[in-house]
Amino acid sequence: MIQLRFLKSPLLSSSNILSNFSPKPRTGTLLPHPVTKFKPLSQMDSYSTTTTSSSSSSSKLLFRQTFEKESSTYTYLLADVNHPDKPALLIDPVDKTVDRDLNVIKELGLKLVYAMNTHVHADHVTGTGLIKSKVPGVKSIISKASGSKADLHVEHGDKVSFGDLFLEVRATPGHTLGCVTYVSGEGPDQPQPRMAFTGDALLIRGCGRTDFQGGSSSQLYKSVHSQIFTLPKDTLIYPAHDYKGFTVSTVGEEIQYNPRLTKDEVLVWLMLNSFISMDYS
């Protein structure tokens, strides 16, 4: 049974609760890193997604998840290790851990081509500028809707390629106006299960706050339900933050267990805008 205790009572209207966010995918744009011809499926190596503690030389995708303690931020390293150049990218790097991340990239013999952000961060300083000063040729990426400076601006439907792999850009505003989720590619020549790097739009059993930086609780609800919860249920969820020690979830788990985004949209609006205290029993 859910018991609601209202700490304040805002005036509700359909215009307050509902939004019309429905991004139209653009024709996929492969950003300018060379893409080689895909091998036939019969010739492909097996895929695995690995944590910082293990790896496999037979994996096409090299994946690392690292953590910055002060802001509880995850940074993600992805690379196509079967490509001759071993191109790599970093998602949501933090300035304080840039040297650590670049050392890992050097040790593994990777070539960093992109430093990407899911959104403009209010709780830490992005590491993209520092990375660009240390590694010539690296391009910074952020969404066009963020209004932030970067070498490349992406929009809903774009594709960011690194070697034979790519990430699909999905607009997921709500925490901020410019939030995007990067989703690993779909197809037999891409890693399975798929992976979604959700920034602050969807956290493990939670979501980002919506009371600043152009946030909107109703828009966040629509973004998550239309752009993330429609992915296959075994899609791995990798958020930008976690404060309880979790590292990964799945779309199926969050659809079933996320206490903020599995309720009716009106109730979610109340939860995020009215400071409702909720007791579950």
Secondary structure, DSSP 8 states (H G I E B T S, - for coil): -EEEE-S------HHHH------------B-SS-------GGG--------TT---TT-SEEEEEEEETTTTEEEEEEEETTSTT-EEEEES-BGGGHHHHHHHHHHTT-EEEEEE-SS--SSS-BSHHHHHHHSTT-EEEEEGGGT---SEEE-TT-EEEETTEEEEEEE--SSSTT-EEEEE--STTS-SS-EEEEETTSBTTB----SSTT--HHHHHHHIIIIITTS-TT-EEEESB-SSS---EEHHHHHHH-TTTSS-HHHHHHHHHS--EEEE-
